[in-house]
Amino acid sequence: MNIADLARVRDEELAGVPAGQASGAGARALMESITSEPITAEERGPVARPRRRAPRKVFLLGAVAAGLAAVLAVTLPIFGPVTEYANAAVTVKTGDDFIDVVITDPEAEAAAYTEAFRAVGLDATVKKIPVAPEYAGMLFGPATPGNFPPGTGVTVRSVENCASVWCGTISMPTGYKGKVIVGIGRPAEPGERYAAMAPSTVGLAADGVAGVKVVGKPVSHARAELSRRGLKIEYVVMWSNPDGSGSGYDVAAEHVKDDWIVDSAIKVASDTVRVDAVAPADVPKDSLPRADRPQESWTRP
């Protein structure tokens, strides 16, 4: 189509004509010229092409990559220890010669605790052990059957006013690769023997136990007061050494005299109290028959 061949239309011929309508001979001729002949590509000129969307598989690959990254983040401890690991039960973070532990769920299964300690590179086993109700959720130990460098050992420091159930730091020799056995306290069943006493930061009862003062009193006093409360008594007889230290072992009740003095007392079950009594000087050391009591220990591998 040649634009010169189009019909000419004067302004007066278009006056008063609604949009989209042709009026007059010139106008009709112009409309017929436009609609009757196709426009060539050269006359139309370049046409903007619509943008094509990226194939859907590109986005699917991105989702797969994100999922793979999540899997790697979860399984990372398999390929080597990390410096910090947390799950719903516990958070464990390591430094040069210490481990920070925060217990958040004392009722979690032992496997959840073991998972966290092993993730940071420790050959650890965690056991849920029966303790007095007030010590549930606390960390006990750790027991370390491996060999330490001379003059080194393990120190546990608990944190007061912990926002979780228990917080503390375990100091260990750098590079220790031996076995680590950790206890997490659970409430003992009625009459069930406690696997561990209070943590070292709590210590033994300084004055008495079960609401009665027995320390420094004669054994007869402890017997009467504890029996009145329905508690059973186990005895450990202690001998003093010249340097002020002492040692002893379990002794049956019939071999413990009423006038011996109580050195300490602590509950070993909800219904049982252990009384440590000091043997008088006229009782030879280790001369009393030993009581046959089970000596189970949660610290054994």
C-alpha positions as CSV (number, residue, x, y, z in Angstrom):
1,M,0.0,0.0,0.0
2,N,1.2,3.5,-0.9
3,I,0.1,6.2,1.4
4,A,-0.1,8.6,-1.5
5,D,-2.9,6.5,-3.0
6,L,-5.2,7.0,0.0
7,A,-8.2,9.2,-0.5
8,R,-8.0,12.7,0.8
9,V,-10.5,14.0,3.4
10,R,-11.2,17.6,4.1
11,D,-11.8,18.8,7.7
12,E,-15.3,19.9,6.9
13,E,-16.2,16.3,5.9
14,L,-15.3,15.0,9.4
15,A,-17.1,17.6,11.4
16,G,-19.8,16.2,13.6
17,V,-19.1,12.6,12.7
18,P,-19.1,10.2,15.7
19,A,-15.9,8.3,16.4
20,G,-15.6,5.1,14.4
21,Q,-18.0,6.2,11.6
22,A,-17.2,7.5,8.1
23,S,-19.4,10.2,6.5
24,G,-19.1,11.7,3.1
25,A,-17.5,10.3,-0.1
26,G,-14.0,11.2,0.8
27,A,-14.2,9.7,4.3
28,R,-15.7,6.5,3.0
29,A,-13.1,6.2,0.3
30,L,-10.4,6.7,3.0
31,M,-11.9,3.9,5.2
32,E,-12.2,1.6,2.3
33,S,-8.6,2.2,1.3
34,I,-7.4,1.3,4.9
35,T,-9.5,-1.8,5.3
36,S,-9.3,-3.3,1.9
37,E,-5.5,-3.8,1.6
38,P,-3.2,-5.7,4.0
39,I,-0.2,-3.9,5.5
40,T,3.2,-5.3,4.6
41,A,5.9,-6.1,7.2
42,E,8.0,-3.2,5.8
43,E,5.1,-0.8,6.4
44,R,4.3,-2.2,9.8
45,G,7.9,-1.8,11.1
46,P,9.5,-3.6,14.0
47,V,7.2,-5.2,16.6
48,A,8.1,-5.6,20.3
49,R,8.1,-9.3,21.2
50,P,6.5,-10.3,24.5
51,R,9.0,-11.6,27.2
52,R,9.0,-15.3,27.6
53,R,8.8,-16.6,31.2
54,A,11.7,-18.7,32.5
55,P,11.0,-22.5,32.3
56,R,9.3,-23.8,35.4
57,K,12.1,-26.4,35.9
58,V,14.5,-23.6,36.8
59,F,12.5,-22.8,39.8
60,L,12.1,-26.5,40.7
61,L,15.9,-26.8,40.6
62,G,16.1,-23.9,43.1
63,A,13.7,-25.6,45.4
64,V,15.7,-28.8,45.3
65,A,18.9,-26.9,46.0
66,A,17.3,-25.3,49.1
67,G,16.1,-28.7,50.3
68,L,19.6,-30.1,49.9
69,A,21.1,-27.3,51.8
70,A,18.7,-28.0,54.7
71,V,19.6,-31.7,54.7
72,L,23.3,-30.8,54.8
73,A,22.7,-28.5,57.7
74,V,21.0,-31.2,59.7
75,T,23.5,-34.0,58.9
76,L,26.6,-31.9,59.2
77,P,27.8,-33.5,62.5
78,I,28.2,-36.8,60.7
79,F,31.0,-35.3,58.7
80,G,32.8,-33.7,61.6
81,P,32.2,-32.1,65.0
82,V,30.8,-28.6,65.3
83,T,31.4,-26.1,68.0
84,E,27.7,-25.7,68.9
85,Y,24.7,-27.9,68.7
86,A,21.1,-27.6,70.0
87,N,17.9,-29.6,69.9
88,A,14.7,-29.5,72.0
89,A,16.4,-31.1,75.0
90,V,19.8,-29.3,75.4
91,T,22.3,-26.9,73.9
92,V,26.0,-27.8,73.9
93,K,28.7,-25.4,73.0
94,T,32.5,-26.1,73.1
95,G,35.5,-23.8,73.7
96,D,39.2,-24.5,74.0
97,D,38.9,-26.5,77.2
98,F,35.3,-26.2,78.3
99,I,31.7,-27.2,77.4
100,D,28.8,-25.0,78.1
101,V,25.6,-27.0,78.7
102,V,22.0,-25.7,78.9
103,I,19.3,-28.2,79.7
104,T,15.9,-27.1,78.4
105,D,13.8,-30.2,78.6
106,P,14.6,-32.6,81.5
107,E,11.9,-35.0,80.4
108,A,13.4,-35.6,76.9
109,E,14.8,-39.0,76.1
110,A,18.4,-39.7,76.8
111,A,19.1,-40.2,73.1
112,A,18.4,-36.5,72.5
113,Y,21.2,-35.4,75.0
114,T,23.6,-38.0,73.6
115,E,23.0,-36.7,70.1
116,A,24.1,-33.1,71.1
117,F,27.2,-34.2,73.0
118,R,28.4,-36.4,70.2
119,A,27.7,-33.6,67.6
120,V,30.4,-31.5,69.2
121,G,32.9,-34.3,69.0
122,L,32.6,-36.1,72.4
123,D,32.4,-39.8,72.8
124,A,29.5,-39.3,75.1
125,T,26.7,-41.4,76.5
126,V,23.9,-39.7,78.5
127,K,21.8,-41.7,81.0
128,K,18.6,-40.6,82.7
129,I,19.2,-41.4,86.4
130,P,16.8,-41.5,89.4
131,V,17.3,-38.6,91.8
132,A,15.4,-36.8,94.5
133,P,12.6,-34.7,93.0
134,E,14.4,-31.4,93.7
135,Y,17.4,-32.4,91.6
136,A,15.4,-33.5,88.5
137,G,16.8,-32.0,85.3
138,M,20.2,-31.4,86.8
139,L,23.5,-32.6,85.2
140,F,25.4,-35.2,87.2
141,G,29.0,-36.2,86.4
142,P,30.4,-36.5,83.9
143,A,32.2,-39.7,84.6
144,T,35.4,-40.0,82.4
145,P,36.8,-43.5,82.3
146,G,39.5,-42.4,79.9
147,N,43.0,-41.2,80.9
148,F,43.7,-37.6,81.6
149,P,47.1,-35.8,81.4
150,P,48.8,-35.7,84.8
151,G,47.4,-33.0,87.1
152,T,44.2,-32.5,85.1
153,G,40.6,-33.5,85.6
154,V,37.0,-32.4,85.1
155,T,35.3,-29.6,86.9
156,V,31.5,-28.8,86.8
157,R,30.2,-25.4,87.6
158,S,26.5,-24.8,87.7
159,V,25.0,-21.3,87.0
160,E,22.7,-19.7,89.5
161,N,19.4,-18.1,88.3
162,C,19.5,-20.2,85.1
163,A,16.6,-19.4,82.8
164,S,16.4,-23.0,81.8
165,V,16.2,-26.1,84.0
166,W,20.0,-26.3,84.4
167,C,22.9,-24.3,83.0
168,G,26.6,-24.9,83.7
169,T,30.1,-25.3,82.4
170,I,32.1,-28.5,82.2
171,S,35.9,-27.8,82.2
172,M,37.9,-30.6,80.5
173,P,41.5,-31.0,79.4
174,T,42.0,-29.8,75.8
175,G,41.7,-32.6,73.3
176,Y,40.3,-35.3,75.6
177,K,39.2,-38.2,73.4
178,G,38.1,-40.7,76.0
179,K,34.6,-41.9,77.0
180,V,32.3,-39.4,78.7
181,I,29.3,-40.6,80.7
182,V,26.7,-37.9,81.7
183,G,23.7,-38.3,84.0
184,I,20.6,-36.2,83.7
185,G,18.4,-36.5,86.8
186,R,14.8,-37.8,86.6
187,P,12.4,-38.0,89.6
188,A,12.9,-41.4,91.3
189,E,9.8,-43.6,91.8
190,P,8.6,-44.0,95.4
191,G,11.1,-46.1,97.2
192,E,13.5,-46.3,94.2
193,R,17.1,-45.8,95.3
194,Y,18.7,-42.6,94.1
195,A,21.5,-43.2,91.6
196,A,23.3,-40.0,92.7
197,M,23.1,-37.6,95.5
198,A,22.9,-33.8,95.2
199,P,25.4,-32.2,92.8
200,S,28.7,-31.1,94.3
201,T,27.5,-27.5,94.5
202,V,24.7,-28.5,96.8
203,G,26.6,-31.0,99.0
204,L,25.4,-33.0,101.9
205,A,22.9,-31.8,104.5
206,A,24.9,-29.5,106.8
207,D,22.6,-29.9,109.8
208,G,20.0,-32.6,109.3
209,V,17.6,-34.4,107.0
210,A,13.9,-34.9,106.6
211,G,13.1,-32.0,108.8
212,V,15.0,-33.1,111.9
213,K,18.5,-32.1,113.1
214,V,20.7,-35.2,113.5
215,V,24.2,-34.0,112.7
216,G,26.3,-33.9,115.9
217,K,23.6,-35.8,117.8
218,P,23.9,-39.4,119.1
219,V,22.8,-42.2,116.8
220,S,19.9,-42.9,119.3
221,H,18.4,-39.5,118.5
222,A,18.6,-40.0,114.8
223,R,17.0,-43.5,115.1
224,A,14.1,-42.2,117.1
225,E,13.4,-39.1,115.0
226,L,13.7,-40.7,111.6
227,S,11.8,-43.8,112.6
228,R,9.0,-41.6,113.9
229,R,8.7,-40.2,110.4
230,G,8.5,-43.6,108.8
231,L,12.0,-43.6,107.3
232,K,14.4,-46.5,107.1
233,I,18.0,-46.0,108.1
234,E,21.2,-47.3,106.5
235,Y,24.5,-46.8,108.4
236,V,28.0,-46.0,107.2
237,V,30.7,-46.1,110.0
238,M,33.5,-43.7,109.6
239,W,37.1,-43.8,111.1
240,S,39.2,-40.6,111.5
241,N,42.8,-40.5,110.3
242,P,45.5,-38.6,112.1
243,D,45.6,-36.1,109.2
244,G,41.9,-35.2,109.7
245,S,40.6,-37.3,106.8
246,G,38.3,-40.2,107.2
247,S,37.1,-43.4,105.5
248,G,34.3,-45.9,106.1
249,Y,31.9,-48.4,104.7
250,D,28.4,-49.8,105.1
251,V,27.7,-51.5,108.4
252,A,24.5,-53.3,109.6
253,A,22.4,-51.4,112.2
254,E,23.1,-53.9,115.0
255,H,26.8,-53.0,114.9
256,V,26.2,-49.3,115.4
257,K,25.9,-48.1,119.0
258,D,23.4,-45.5,120.3
259,D,26.1,-43.2,121.7
260,W,28.1,-42.8,118.5
261,I,27.9,-39.4,117.0
262,V,26.3,-38.7,113.6
263,D,28.7,-36.9,111.2
264,S,26.3,-36.5,108.3
265,A,22.9,-37.7,106.9
266,I,21.3,-37.7,103.5
267,K,18.3,-39.3,101.9
268,V,19.2,-42.1,99.5
269,A,15.6,-42.9,98.5
270,S,12.2,-41.3,99.2
271,D,11.8,-43.6,102.2
272,T,15.5,-44.2,103.3
273,V,18.2,-42.1,105.0
274,R,21.9,-42.9,105.1
275,V,23.5,-41.9,108.5
276,D,27.3,-41.6,108.7
277,A,28.4,-42.3,112.3
278,V,31.9,-41.8,113.7
279,A,33.4,-44.8,115.4
280,P,35.0,-44.1,118.8
281,A,38.8,-44.4,119.1
282,D,38.5,-47.7,120.9
283,V,36.9,-49.4,117.8
284,P,39.7,-50.6,115.5
285,K,39.6,-49.3,112.0
286,D,37.8,-51.6,109.5
287,S,37.0,-54.0,112.3
288,L,33.2,-54.2,111.9
289,P,31.4,-56.6,109.5
290,R,30.4,-55.0,106.2
291,A,26.7,-54.8,105.3
292,D,25.8,-56.5,102.0
293,R,24.1,-53.7,100.0
294,P,23.8,-53.4,96.3
295,Q,26.5,-51.1,94.9
296,E,25.1,-50.2,91.5
297,S,26.6,-47.2,89.7
298,W,25.3,-45.2,86.8
299,T,28.8,-44.2,85.9
300,R,29.7,-47.6,84.5
301,P,30.0,-47.7,80.6
